[in-house]
Amino acid sequence: MDAVLFDMDGLLVDTEEVWFEVETEVVGRLGGSWGPEHQEQLVGGSWERTVAYMMELTRADVDPDLVGEWLIDGMERRLSTGVVPMPGALDLLRDLTDNGVRTALVTSSLRVIADAVLKAVGREHFEVVVTADDVVRTKPHPEPYLTAAALLAVEPGRCVVLEDSPNGVASATAAGCRVVAVPSVLPIAAAPGRLVMPSLVDVDLGLLRSLVA
């Protein structure tokens, strides 16, 4: 195994509830209402997809760029008060760091959101950070994970990806990586080249290495 590549929202940190609060607030400003059935449409998707979905849902006559600013402001405001790491996340990161395993963060969130989260998680744990600002096509396209592998100068097939969403799993699989799925909002089925685990507490270095051996 050459590297471990981590998703962020819902995998490393418990931000899905934060996203739901912000999305509900923004859609309310647009004159609409928001529920879990709407959030499920966007889990692991791109920033542009989120804004477009809200505009389509509400039919509001508002500049999409302004809606994006409302989302960023809401996330930054909430993340500034702290973010909760998912169970087992920090222990796994420390174990990988202590054993010299190379790592990357690969997220569909914008750089400003990732930076806010990394203040809590620790930027030092990641050699490479790939955000929506760094790619043309976000998950489920393979470009984010192919970009991370290229920046690390490793083969995707010798990387293990940790993901929580179907979009993220599709991205990593299309890139040729091995995948460990820890589902958050949406269920993910086991499949060849993919291991589904209930929590990062159940994931350790030995397990990750066994997927590539």
N, C-alpha and C positions, 0 to 999 in steps of 0.2 A: 504494500500500500504506500503510495507516494504522498497522498494528502487527504485531508478530510474537509469537505466543503459544507458549510452550514447555511441554511435558510435563517431568517431572523424572526419575523412576526409569527407568533403562534408556536414557534419551535424553540427558539432561544429565550424569548421574552413573552410575557403574557400581555400582548398588545391588542389582541382581537377585540376584547371588551372595550378598550380605549378607542379603537377604530369605530366600533359600533356607536359609542357615545358621540364622537365627532361627526360621523356620517348622519346620525339622527339630527344633530344640531344644524348641520348645513342644509339638509333636505327640508327641515322646518323653515329655515330662512328662505328657501325657494318656494315655500307654500305647499309642500307635500308632506307625506308621512313615511316613516322608515321602520321596517321590521326585520326579524331574523331571516325571513325568506328573501329579502333583498340582499342582505350581507352575504348570504350563501352564494349568490351569483358572482361575487367579486373576490372571494377568498383566493389569495395567491395570484391575483391578476395584476394588471398594470395600473399605474396612476391615471393614464389617459382613459382607460376603460372605466374606471370609477367615476370620473367626471362626466364622461359621455353617458353612462348609465343613469346618473342623477338628472342630467339634462333631459334625457328621453323620458324618464319617469315623471318629472314635474312639468315639462313643457314650459319652463320658466324662460322669460326673455332677459337673460343675464349673461354677461360675457363669461365663457367657460374658464378663461384665465383667472377671473375673479373668484369663481367657485373653487378653483385649485388653491388660490391664496387662502380662502377660508379654511380649507382642509389642512393646509400646512400650519396656519396660525393655531388652529384648534389642537393639532397634535403636539406642536412645540409647547403650547401652554400646559398641556397635561403631562407631557413627558418631563418637563422641567421640575416637576414635583417628585420624580422618581419613577422607576419602572421595575416590575417584579420579574426576576428571572424564573423560567420554568424549572420545576423540580429536576435536579440532577444536572442542569446545564452548566453551572459554574464548576462543579466537580469534574465533569467530563472535560471541559476546556483546560482546567489546571492539569489534569492527567496527561492530556495530549501535549501541552506545553512542556511539562516536566520530562516527557519522553522524547522530546525533539520532533514531534510529528508536525508537519507543515499544515497550515489551516488557511481557509479563506471564508469570508462572509459573502454570501450571494443573495441579494434581496431585490424585490421588485419595488421597494420603497425608494423615495428620492434620497439623495445624499444628506440633505439637511435632517431628515428623519433618522437615518442610520447613525449620523453623528450624535444625535441626542441619545439614542439607545446605547451607543458604544461608551458613553460617559459612565453608564451604570455597569455594563458588562465588562468593559476593559478593552480598549483598542489594542493593547499589547498582545492579546491572544491571537490576533489575525495578521498574517503576513500580507494578505491581499484583501481588499474590500471592493466588491463590484455592486453598484447600485443601478437604478433605472437611468441615472444620468450617464452611465458608462456604456450603454448598449443602444442599438437601434431597435431591436426586437426583444421584448421582455418575455418572461415565462407565460405560456408553456413552450415557447420557442427555445431551442437548446443554446442560443447565443450566450446567455448569462453564464452558464456553466462552462461552455467552451472558452469563453473569455477568461474566466478564473483559472482554468487549467493552463491556458497559454501564458498568462502572467506568471504562473508558478513554474512554467516550463516542464510540465508533467503530462503524462498521457491520461486522458479522461477515463480510460478503462482501468487505470490503477488508482482511481480516486473513489472514495465513498462519500455519498451525499446524504445529509440528514435533512428531511423535509416533513412538513405537516399537511400540505395541501395537494389535491390532485393535479393542479396546474404545475406546482413545483416538481412533483414526481414525474410528470410528463416531460418537463424540461430536462431534468437530470437523466432520465432514461434515454431520451433522444440524443443527448450528448455522449452516451455510451458509458456512463458512470454506474457503479453499483449504488443501490439506494436503500437506506433505512428510513421507513416512514413512521412518524409518530403523529397520528391523526389528531387534529384539534377540532375544528368546526364540522368538517365533512369526513365521512368514512373513506378509507382506502383499503382495497383488497390486496391480499398477498398475490405475488406473481413471480415468474422467473426473474432472477436478478434483483429482487426486491424483498426486503424483510420488513414486516410490520410489527412494531413494538408498542406497548401501552404507554411508555414514558421513557425519557432520557435516563431516568434512574436505572433502568434495565439495560443500558447501553454502556459498554466499556471498550477499552482499547483492544482487548483480545477478540471481542466479537467483531469489531470493525475490520481488523486484520484478516479474520477468517473469511470474510466475504470476497477478498481479493486473492487469497492464497490459492 
